[in-house]
Amino acid sequence: MWNDPSPFKCDTLLVEMISWQDVLEFCRKLSVKTGREYRLPREAEWEYACRAGTTTPFAFGEPVTAEFVNYNGNYPYEQASQGVYREKATPIGSLGVVNAASMTFKQRSSQGHRES
């Protein structure tokens, strides 16, 4: 249905390095193919899902560390200690909490990308 641009390819890895327009087009094609509506979550929906009813900045507490999230652990968040830098995507669910998708979506939405 589409060409996966990710440098790391595996059925258990998230798609990365994809444009906003490609995601919207994928959702449109999937909706047509299945007869069901597919779309990206709106910011409020995404925040609700990510927070999982918690009062901390992250669903798993604070601070965010490379133990729970796949990011460059050489640059820790706030008071967290330096962590591992995996340099590649991790299999979905391998960290037990989240993968880079939440950070990527947040970054893209904060850059002014909107659903069309």
N, C-alpha and C positions, 0 to 999 in steps of 0.2 A: 504494500500500500504506500510505502514511502522509503526513503533511503536514510538509514541511521548514520548521522555524522560523527558519532562518538568514536574517540580514538581507542577506547577499550570496549570490546564487544563480547557480550555474554548474556544469556537469558536472565541472569539474576542481577545484572547491573542496571542502574538508572541510565536514561539517555541524557547525555550532556552535550554541550557545544551546539545547541540548537537555537534557532532564532525564534522570537516571539511569533512571527508570522507563520513559521513552520508548525508550531504547536497549534495555532488556531486552525490552520489548514488540516492538520491531522485530526483534530476534534471534529471538524466539519465532515471529513470523509468517513470517519468512524460512525458518526451519527447517521449519515446516509446509508452506509453499509448495514448497520444493525437496526435502523428504524427507531433508535432511542437517542435522546439528546445527551451529548457529551460536551463538557466545557471545563475550563479552568475554574477553580473556586475563586470567588470574590475575596477581597482582602479580609473582610469580617469573617467569612466562612473559614478561611485559611487560619486566621488567628485563633478562632474558636477551637478548631481541630488540633492545632499545635499546642495550645495551652492545656488541653485535656482537663479543664476545671481547676487548674492550680492557681495560686496567687503569686508564684515566683516568675521571674522573667522567662524561664524555660520550663517545659512540661516535666522535666526530670529534676528540677531544682536549680540551684546555682552554685558555683559558676559553670558555664559551659566549658568542657574540656575535650581534648582529642580522644578521651576514653569513650565518650558518648556521641561525638559528632565528627564527621570526616571533614577536616579543614587543615590548614597548615598550622600544626601545633608549635612551630617555631615562633609564632606570633600569638601568644595566649590572650584570651579575653579577660579584661580587667585584672582581677587579683589571682587568676588561675596560674598554676605553674606551667612551665613549658612542657609540651607533649610531643607525641609522634607526628611526623609528616609522612603520610602514606604515599603521596605522589601519584595516586590513581584512585579511580572509583572503587567503592567497596560494595560487595553484594548486598542487595536489599535485605534489611533486617539483621545484618551481621553485627551491628553495633547495639542492637537491642532497643534502640530508641529512634533515631532519625538518621537520614543520610543528608547529603548536601542539598537535596531538593528544596528543603524549606528555606535555606539561606539563599539559594539561587533565585527562587520565586520572589523572596522578599527584596533582593537586590534589583531584580528586573522590574517589579512593581514600583519600587521607589524611584526608578529612573524614568518614570512617566509612561510606561507601557500600559495600555488599556485594552480590555476586551473589545473586539469590534463586532 
